[in-house]
Amino acid sequence: MVSREWFMWFTNLYTITGNGTGITAVVNGGTGLGTIPTAGQLLIGNGTGYTLNTLGYGAGISVTNGTGTVVLANTGVLSFSGGATGLTPATATTGAVTLSGLLNVVTGGTGQSSYTNGQLLIGNTTGNTLGKATLTAGSGIAITNGPASITIAQTSATIKSYGAFHDTTTQTAAAATIAAITLNATDLSSGVARGTPTSRIVVTNAGIYDLQFSLQLTNTSAQIDDVTVWLRLNGADVANSAGLTGVPNKHGAINGHVIIGWNYLLSVAAGDYFELYWTTDSGASSIDTYPASTSPPIHPASPAVILTVQQV
């Protein structure tokens, strides 16, 4: 005979282990199943207990059941590299996907794959596309295309040269002797400059130039003195460029004075130079500078020579 306590212990053990079936119920921590699982089968809850079943799988997934193993794998797209194209595959694809081709304008692309230096994308209403083109230079404009750069500049042909010069000395010449008229100061200059000697005015750019000058002449003689002025280009006299003026004679203690001036239109090549020359018949005339007045009436100085040069 067993005691009451041992009887109750064996009764509970009998119940837990399935009342003689050898299967422990789920409520007692068992599986409730007496079937040996096949390869890959798992215990899956069914609401009341467990069911032995393998994993199911959908599109792009594979399940391989082995002895004591379950292997899951991706059978769809492994990687998707779109880069900057923004394109999508035309058909379903497995494995690695690499996109290629050109993204068109309607989907935010350019429709272009290569460029030369200076090319820009320019809209084209025909076909709603973007075309490649470089800028076109018009009159007086130069365009230089470089790697990722465009330089727009005004050409030298449209940059007008100019110069303003004067002389503050007294220039003399012997009677009937040819002398060059010199300049000792530059007021403004761009593409036109005094050369060596300073009687020469050198131009940088070829073209047509308007030359205007004035001379402040003084005559110390009691007789009128004739002064002739003309133009030379590159050391050679310019035909029909001379002008003759009579400088008034001295009257009492006051020398005779006159200011003369005229202009020329001259065609020159780049690097050419021109000069003004003069001669006095008697040698009594000079090209003089008169200083500014310091007492009323106040006025600025009167240079011996004023010359302006303007490309037209």
PyMOL commands that set and color helices and strands:
alter all, ss='L'
color gray80, all
select helices_A, chain A and resi 4-16+26-28+105-107+156-158
alter helices_A, ss='H'
color red, helices_A
select strands_A, chain A and resi 42-45+50-53+61-66+69-74+77-81+95-98+120-124+129-133+141-146+149-154+162-167+171-172+179-180+185-190+192-194+201-203+207-219+225-233+236-237+243-247+256-268+273-280+285-287+305-311
alter strands_A, ss='S'
color yellow, strands_A
deselect
rebuild
show_as cartoon
